[in-house]
Amino acid sequence: MVPAPTCQEFVELVTDYLEGATSPAVTARVDAHLGRCSDCRTYLAQMRHTVRALGALPPEPVSPAAERDLLRLCRRSRLGCGSPPRA
């Protein structure tokens, strides 16, 4: 049996977990951890609240120069971002 993640590992996985982007095995490990860790359950509730609150905010326009700079930096990173979605 694979052990449940530590609290630090949970914090690193929480975004993917909330988005449903974790594998079934990782989800099961996280669920096991949440079953025994009230601090991480609290953290998860706070993250859900934050996502809802931020999702209610209207988008702010980004200047063309800022968009260009962000895309340039992102492309240099190991993540390699694509073009941002257009509204």
ZIKA-V524259 format. One record per residue. RES is the residue in one small letter. BURIAL is I if it has 16 or more other C-alpha atoms within 10 Angstrom, else O. Layout:
# ZIKA-V524259
RES,BURIAL ; RES,BURIAL
This chain:
# ZIKA-V524259
m,O ; v,O ; p,O ; a,I ; p,I ; t,O ; c,I ; q,O ; e,O ; f,I ; v,O ; e,O ; l,I ; v,I ; t,I ; d,O ; y,I ; l,O ; e,O ; g,O ; a,O ; t,I ; s,O ; p,O ; a,O ; v,I ; t,I ; a,O ; r,I ; v,I ; d,I ; a,O ; h,I ; l,I ; g,O ; r,O ; c,O ; s,O ; d,O ; c,I ; r,O ; t,O ; y,O ; l,I ; a,O ; q,O ; m,O ; r,O ; h,O ; t,O ; v,O ; r,O ; a,O ; l,O ; g,O ; a,O ; l,O ; p,O ; p,O ; e,O ; p,O ; v,O ; s,O ; p,O ; a,O ; a,O ; e,O ; r,O ; d,O ; l,O ; l,I ; r,O ; l,O ; c,O ; r,O ; r,O ; s,O ; r,O ; l,O ; g,O ; c,O ; g,O ; s,O ; p,O ; p,O ; r,O ; a,O
